[in-house]
Amino acid sequence: MPAGGGPASPVAVPGRAYDGFALADQTPLADWQIQPGEAGSLDHASIAGVEPAALGMRPLRDSDILAITGWAGEPRIGLRYPWVVFSLCGSVIGAVRVEEPRPAITRLIHANLRAPGFSAHLPVSLLPRCSDHGVSTLSAYALLEENRLGPLAGRL
């Protein structure tokens, strides 16, 4: 997903489209402006695929899929953000549309946040391998506008 542009095409795997970008389509996180404050939250992450498990219960394998859910929106005025992007090792590695209902968020955060949820599926085989000095924490950001991102609460 180039800064200021639309997302790259998702990776196609037989029978499924994933939300991760091919390594050649991953771009530097430094190309984006990170704004202060929180623009939503990561709710849950698990290992999907042939041998599903809770995240952290076993080492990740290239055949695994990271399944991640959360919500993105401006809680004071109830504005839903359109995309969430994911970063790892200083690169933007994937994106997902924000368009799923989350009744609890609508009820507890803001009544205008009617579909602030997302569900992402990131193939482990597409994740960059961080150098010893790289940040190996998966982070998520809401696309606020053009080249500005707002961090979501929570890290994986």
Secondary structure as the mmCIF struct_conf table of DSSP 4:
data_model
#
loop_
_struct_conf.conf_type_id
_struct_conf.id
_struct_conf.beg_label_comp_id
_struct_conf.beg_label_asym_id
_struct_conf.beg_label_seq_id
_struct_conf.end_label_comp_id
_struct_conf.end_label_asym_id
_struct_conf.end_label_seq_id
TURN_TY1_P TURN_TY1_P1 ALA A 3 GLY A 4
BEND BEND1 GLY A 5 GLY A 5
HELX_LH_PP_P HELX_LH_PP_P1 GLY A 6 VAL A 11
STRN STRN1 ALA A 12 VAL A 13
TURN_TY1_P TURN_TY1_P2 PRO A 14 GLY A 15
STRN STRN2 ARG A 16 ALA A 17
BEND BEND2 ASP A 19 ASP A 19
STRN STRN3 GLY A 20 GLY A 20
HELX_LH_PP_P HELX_LH_PP_P2 PHE A 21 ALA A 22
HELX_RH_3T_P HELX_RH_3T_P1 LEU A 23 ASP A 25
STRN STRN4 THR A 27 PRO A 28
HELX_RH_3T_P HELX_RH_3T_P2 LEU A 29 ASP A 31
BEND BEND3 TRP A 32 TRP A 32
STRN STRN5 GLN A 33 ILE A 34
HELX_LH_PP_P HELX_LH_PP_P3 GLN A 35 GLN A 35
BEND BEND4 PRO A 36 GLY A 37
STRN STRN6 GLY A 40 ALA A 48
BEND BEND5 GLY A 49 GLU A 51
STRN STRN7 ALA A 53 ALA A 54
TURN_TY1_P TURN_TY1_P3 LEU A 55 GLY A 56
BEND BEND6 MET A 57 ARG A 58
TURN_TY1_P TURN_TY1_P4 ASP A 62 SER A 63
STRN STRN8 ILE A 65 GLU A 74
TURN_TY1_P TURN_TY1_P5 PRO A 75 GLY A 78
STRN STRN9 LEU A 79 ARG A 80
HELX_LH_PP_P HELX_LH_PP_P4 TYR A 81 TYR A 81
BEND BEND7 PRO A 82 PRO A 82
STRN STRN10 TRP A 83 LEU A 88
TURN_TY1_P TURN_TY1_P6 CYS A 89 GLY A 90
STRN STRN11 SER A 91 ARG A 97
STRN STRN12 GLU A 100 GLU A 100
HELX_RH_AL_P HELX_RH_AL_P1 PRO A 103 LEU A 108
TURN_TY1_P TURN_TY1_P7 ILE A 109 ILE A 109
TURN_TY1_P TURN_TY1_P8 ALA A 111 ASN A 112
BEND BEND8 ARG A 114 ALA A 115
STRN STRN13 GLY A 117 PRO A 123
HELX_RH_3T_P HELX_RH_3T_P3 VAL A 124 LEU A 126
BEND BEND9 LEU A 127 LEU A 127
HELX_LH_PP_P HELX_LH_PP_P5 PRO A 128 SER A 131
TURN_TY1_P TURN_TY1_P9 ASP A 132 HIS A 133
BEND BEND10 GLY A 134 GLY A 134
STRN STRN14 SER A 139 GLU A 145
TURN_TY1_P TURN_TY1_P10 GLU A 146 ASN A 147
STRN STRN15 ARG A 148 PRO A 151
HELX_LH_PP_P HELX_LH_PP_P6 LEU A 152 LEU A 152
STRN STRN16 ALA A 153 ALA A 153
#
